[in-house]
Amino acid sequence: MNADLKPTDTDGLGSTAERKARLCSAPLPGPHNALWYFPQLAGGYPRIIRNAALIQLARYTPIIPLKNAIYRLLGVKVAPHASVGLMVMFDIFFPEDITLGENCVIGYNTTILCHEVTRREWKRGPVVIGPDVTIGANCTILPGVVIGAGATVSAMSLVNRDVPPGAFVGGVPIRRLDR
């Protein structure tokens, strides 16, 4: 793999522009950084507190059917045999934007985000993890990402763009490892 290769369509992965096109922007209601307005943008404190409590419960639950039931209660689209490892952190504001395919495995301590917050903007986008996907431990998946069927993401990777079906990717940010 050429270390000088820029993240574009030429490396066989989706471009960051494809991911960003799936993101919806919310205008800020005031002059402060976007995180100050999360209650208005994410449905209010009661909803966020509920989501945070249930996600923390699921993070520590080793019983996969119970964990999946908690995620479904939060609105996550979870296939019957998806497996989420211990300490995985789902987006507390928009867990309903996460889809987990059949027989996917999400490794220990991975973070799946469906929102981005910067000084001046707030963006939201779905995360779709296809069937038979394996995601290693300690990965971060950004909003708007689609990981295709049968793909593998190595441990400690930053998934900042789409992963095609069957690809093996890894790194910060991801690059193809199966060439």
N, C-alpha and C positions, 0 to 999 in steps of 0.2 A: 504494500500500500504506500503510495506517495504521500509523505508527510506534508507536502505543500498543497495537497488537494483541498480546495475550498468546498464548504458544504453547499453543493448545488445538485441539480438533477444528474450530472455526469458521474456521480459516485454511486448511482443506483438507489439512492434514498430520496424521499420526498424533499422538496425545498422547504426552507423555513417560511417562505411566502405562502405555501399551501396551508401550513398550519395556521399562520396568522390570518388567513382569509376566513377560517372557521370561527375566529374570535369575534364576539360582539362587544362593543365599547359602551360604557355607561358614562354619561356626563356627571361631573362632580357637582354636588349641590352647594358647595362653598369653596372658600379660598385655601383650605388646608390640604395636606397630603391625603391621598385617596383612602388610606386605611382608617382615618377618622370617621368616614361615612359608611363603614361596613354595615351598621345596623339597618340603615335605609336601603342599601343596595342588596343586602342578602336576606331580607325578610324579617328583620327585627330580632331583638335580644332573646325572646323565648325560644324561637326556632333555632337560633345559633347555639344557645345553651343546651337544648335538647340534642342537637346534632353532635356537639362536642362530647357530651356525656355518653351517648350511645357509641360513638366512634372509639372513645377511650375503653369502654367495656369490650368492644369487639377486638381491639388491639391486643388485649390480654387474654382473650378467650382461646384456649387451644382446641375447642370442639368445633370443627369446621361447619357442620350443619347449623349449629347455634350462631356462629359468626355470620354465615350467609343469611340467616333469618334476620339478624340485626341489620345487616346491610340492606336487605329488601325493605325493611321497615323505614329506612332512611331514603328509599327511592332509588337505590343503586339497582341497575339491571344485572342480576347475577344468574348465570346459567347454573343448572342443577349440580354440576360437578366441578365448578370453579373452586380453586383452593387459594386462600389468602393466608400468608404466613403471619407469624407472631410479630407484633409491633408495626405492622403496615399502617401508614397514616393516610386516610382519605381526606379530601377537601371538606372542611367543616361547613363551608358556606353553601356549596352546590354539589353534594354527593349524588344527587339525582342525575347529574351529567356524566356519570361513570357507567360504562358497560363492560362486563367481564364475560368472555366467551366460555363455551364448554371446554372443560379439561385444562383451562389455563392455570398457571401457577405463578403467584406473585410472591417473590422472596422477601425474607425478613427485613424489616425496617425500611421498606420502600415507601416513597411519598408520591401520591397521585394528586396533582393539582388541577383544578378546573377554573381557576381564576389567577390573574396577574394583577399586582398592585404596584404602581410606581408613584412618583411624586404628583403627577398631574392626570393620571388616568387609571381606570379600572376596566379590565377586560375579562370576559368569561367565554369558555369554550368547552365542548365535550371531549372526553377521553374514551376511546374505544379500543379495547384489548380483545383481539380475536380469539377464536378457538385454538386450542393446542399451543398457545404461546407460553414461553417460559421467560420470566423476568427474574434475574438474579437479585441477591441481597443488596440493600443500600442504594437503590436506584432512585432517581427523581424523574418523574414523567410530567411534562409541562402541558398546560391546557391546549386543546385543539389537536392533539396527537392521535393518530390511528396506527395501531400495531397490527399488521396483517396476520392471518392464520399461519400457525406453525413457526412463527418467528421466535428467535432467541435473543434476549438482551443480557449481556454479561453483567456481572456484579459491578456496583459503583459507577454506573453509567448515567449520563444526563441525556434523556430522550427529548430532544428539542425539535424533532421533525418526524414525519411519518416513517414507518418501517414496513417495507414490502413483505408480502407473504413469504415465509420460508427463509428470510434473511437472518444472518447472524451478525449482530452489531454490538459495539461496546465503546467505551471511552467517554471523555468529557470535552466537547460534545460527542455524540455517537458518530461512528464511522463504520463502514462495512468491514467485517473481519473474515468473511468467507470467500474472498477472492483468491 
